[in-house]
Amino acid sequence: MNQHTRLKPLFHPGRLLATSTTLKALHENGIPVISVVLRHIAGDWGIVSENDRQQNDLSIAAGLRLISIYRLPDQTRILVITEWDRSSTTIERLEDVVPTSDSHQHRPANRRYPVRPSPSYVQGARA
């Protein structure tokens, strides 16, 4: 007999938003957008630090912002953020939000994101 495991989402992601560069990166790596969303809402936080993993676990019950980061096969890092009120979940390339130290890019002034996540926030960010 075939048994299926049903994953129960830990929270509602709200409205899903994704940048075109993120969609392109996912497509180029053969990763469906829905698989990233499913990992996030199931509590698989990806490559965030252990402290941030614990914070996310607490944030589910406390109603705070949730952050996941996933590394694609080509090493692109995907950032997934669900807002504290669960109104929306945004999927972006981490490189578009947090410039690398060797980059001279600047974040747009209208970004809503706090300093977190910084490059030191991500496990494996050290080369």
C-alpha positions in Angstrom: 0.0 0.0 0.0 1.3 3.5 -0.9 1.5 5.8 2.1 1.8 9.5 1.6 3.2 11.9 4.2 1.1 15.0 4.3 3.0 18.1 5.3 1.1 20.5 7.4 2.0 24.2 6.9 3.1 25.9 10.1 1.7 29.3 8.9 -0.1 30.9 6.0 2.3 32.7 3.6 -0.2 35.4 2.5 0.3 37.0 -0.9 3.3 35.5 -2.7 5.7 38.0 -4.4 8.8 37.1 -6.4 11.2 39.2 -8.4 11.8 38.4 -12.1 15.6 37.8 -11.4 14.6 35.2 -8.7 12.1 33.5 -11.1 14.9 33.3 -13.7 17.4 31.9 -11.3 15.0 29.3 -10.1 14.1 28.3 -13.7 17.7 28.1 -14.7 18.3 25.7 -11.8 15.3 23.6 -12.5 13.7 24.5 -9.1 9.9 25.2 -9.1 8.9 28.3 -7.1 6.3 26.2 -5.2 9.1 23.9 -3.8 10.8 27.0 -2.2 7.4 28.1 -0.7 6.6 24.6 0.6 10.0 24.3 2.3 9.5 27.7 4.0 6.0 27.2 5.3 6.9 23.7 6.5 9.7 25.2 8.7 12.7 24.2 6.7 14.6 27.5 7.0 17.5 26.5 4.7 21.0 27.8 5.5 20.2 30.4 8.2 22.3 30.2 11.4 21.2 28.1 14.3 20.3 31.2 16.3 18.1 32.4 13.5 16.6 29.0 13.0 15.6 29.0 16.7 14.3 32.6 16.3 12.1 31.5 13.4 10.7 28.6 15.4 9.7 31.1 18.2 8.4 33.6 15.6 5.8 31.2 14.4 3.9 31.4 17.7 4.8 35.0 18.5 3.7 36.3 15.1 7.1 37.8 14.0 8.8 37.9 10.7 10.1 34.6 9.3 13.3 34.4 7.2 14.6 31.5 5.1 17.6 31.3 2.8 18.2 28.5 0.3 21.2 27.8 -1.9 20.5 26.8 -5.5 22.8 24.3 -7.4 24.6 27.3 -9.1 25.2 28.8 -5.6 22.6 31.6 -6.0 21.1 32.2 -2.6 17.3 32.7 -2.4 15.9 34.8 0.4 12.3 34.1 1.6 10.7 36.6 4.0 7.2 36.2 5.5 6.0 39.4 7.1 5.0 39.4 10.8 1.3 39.7 10.0 1.5 36.9 7.4 0.1 39.3 4.8 2.8 38.4 2.3 5.9 36.3 1.5 8.6 37.8 -0.7 11.1 35.6 -2.6 14.3 37.4 -3.8 17.9 36.6 -4.6 19.9 37.4 -1.5 22.5 39.1 -3.7 19.8 41.7 -4.8 19.0 42.6 -1.1 22.4 42.3 0.6 25.3 43.3 -1.7 28.5 41.3 -1.3 31.5 43.0 0.1 33.2 43.0 -3.3 30.2 44.7 -4.8 29.7 48.4 -5.1 25.9 48.1 -5.5 23.7 50.0 -3.1 20.3 48.9 -1.8 17.4 51.1 -2.9 16.5 53.7 -0.2 12.9 52.4 -0.1 13.8 48.9 1.1 11.6 47.8 4.0 14.1 45.2 5.3 16.1 45.7 8.5 19.9 45.2 8.6 19.2 41.5 9.0 20.2 39.5 7.0 23.8 40.6 6.7 26.4 38.5 4.9 27.5 37.1 8.3 23.9 36.0 9.0 24.2 33.3 6.4 25.9 30.0 7.2 28.5 29.2 4.6 28.9 32.8 3.6 32.6 32.6 4.5 34.6 31.4 1.5 
